[in-house]
Amino acid sequence: MTPEHIIRYIRELYQTEDFIPLHEPRFAGNEKQYLLNCIDSTFVSSVGSYVTRFEDMVAKYTGANFAIATVNGSAALHIALKLAGVGPGDEVITQPLTFVATCNAITYCGARPVFIDVERQSMGMSPDSLLQFLSQHTTQTEAGCINKRSGNRIAAVLPMHTFGFPCQLDRLVQICTQFQLPLIEDAAESLGSYYHGQHTGTFGLLGTLSFNGNKTITTGGGGMILTNDAALAQRARHLTTTAKVPHPYEFQHDEVGYNYRLPNLNAALGCAQMEMLPRLLASKRALALEYAAFFASSDHELVTEPDQTLANYWLNTLIVPDQSKRDLLLQQLNAAGVMSRPIWTLMTKLAMYQDCQAGDLTQALWLEQHVINLPSSARLT
Ligand SMILES: *Cc1c(COP(=O)(O)O)cnc(C)c1O
């Protein structure tokens, strides 16, 4: 199967000879109407009924008891980690194969990431690597779970559901419970993805979503904190609204808070997008099935959802066994106006994180060299 075959096939899927982006938003519902309503109401900023409505829609959809909207997914992660107790001098175990926002949020808390490997199939945090790291490199003390090498406290475990493919959450939850560590899920890419019938982002103490322009649904920019804990939800709301003590007119703030609240304008877009979500997911699943059938006769492998999970197929992921063929495919697709991307450069190779402790990263290194994302926008007719 040559790059030319693949280019022709993708052009047929999208029925166009124009540039094909990797993932573009679809506004085919009530987006314009809700935005106009929002403008007419004059409540365009962080107070307004669309914010509450959007939060209720996401809570109901994911099954989380509480959903707190934020300006973006990075801010949601920052607050989630802070609420889990991550602070200066702490360490957070995460995966090197992720978007940089995961690690930056750890840094915003004054903590450092520790990197362990991902699994080949889900491309998310490997439970085996987590168990091995915690068993070999940590000790339980009164101060918590201590990293024997650095002497620092491990404050949380932060897996990420890569491209919407859920990690093995039952094992991750079990290991975190065993070592008494809070589990925070970076579910930025996995709205509409389920593990054993339960929505991703609802397994840990807290989970976070992103509604950036390239995600499954978008609010322009936006994010959400999910939790089942009423006290944490209240703290999340407080911290994201400058820690203002509620009062009709007085300014009283009881700690250093953040201006992280999602504006009503963005939430209006979010309400319309949530209404569209089932259609978007159905279209993306159909697209993934077509890609899978097309590549079945090649030596390339389209990544499909692990057993007992439902993926949102945010970005279709192709594994090309021969790295030079992968590189050639990337170059030719992009040259032909069919946008495709490699997976992220591993976090362990970025200047800010190259000195962080890392375990054996065999799978992450392999995936970095063999993965390519294909155009994945929903096709709505
Ligand atoms: C998109 C994304 C985020 C959050 O990004 P924002 O642009 O801040 O909304 C966080 N983690 C991962 C893995 C992401 O893909």
The ligand as an SDF file (V2000), in Angstrom:
LIG
                    3D

 15 15  0  0  0  0  0  0  0  0999 V2000
   -5.7320   19.1800   24.9730 C   0  0  0  0  0  0  0  0  0  0  0  0
   -5.0480   18.5500   26.1130 C   0  0  0  0  0  0  0  0  0  0  0  0
   -4.9560   19.1760   27.3810 C   0  0  0  0  0  0  0  0  0  0  0  0
   -5.5340   20.5100   27.7240 C   0  0  0  0  0  0  0  0  0  0  0  0
   -5.3250   21.4310   26.7740 O   0  0  0  0  0  0  0  0  0  0  0  0
   -5.9840   22.9000   26.7310 P   0  0  0  0  0  0  0  0  0  0  0  0
   -5.5520   23.3470   25.3870 O   0  0  0  0  0  0  0  0  0  0  0  0
   -5.3720   23.6580   27.8470 O   0  0  0  0  0  0  0  0  0  0  0  0
   -7.4600   22.7950   26.8590 O   0  0  0  0  0  0  0  0  0  0  0  0
   -4.3400   18.4730   28.4010 C   0  0  0  0  0  0  0  0  0  0  0  0
   -3.8220   17.2610   28.2150 N   0  0  0  0  0  0  0  0  0  0  0  0
   -3.8940   16.6310   27.0280 C   0  0  0  0  0  0  0  0  0  0  0  0
   -3.3450   15.2700   26.8980 C   0  0  0  0  0  0  0  0  0  0  0  0
   -4.4840   17.2580   25.9360 C   0  0  0  0  0  0  0  0  0  0  0  0
   -4.5380   16.6220   24.7560 O   0  0  0  0  0  0  0  0  0  0  0  0
  1  2  1  0
  2  3  1  0
  2 14  2  0
  3  4  1  0
  3 10  2  0
  4  5  1  0
  5  6  1  0
  6  7  2  0
  6  8  1  0
  6  9  1  0
 10 11  1  0
 11 12  2  0
 12 13  1  0
 12 14  1  0
 14 15  1  0
M  END
$$$$
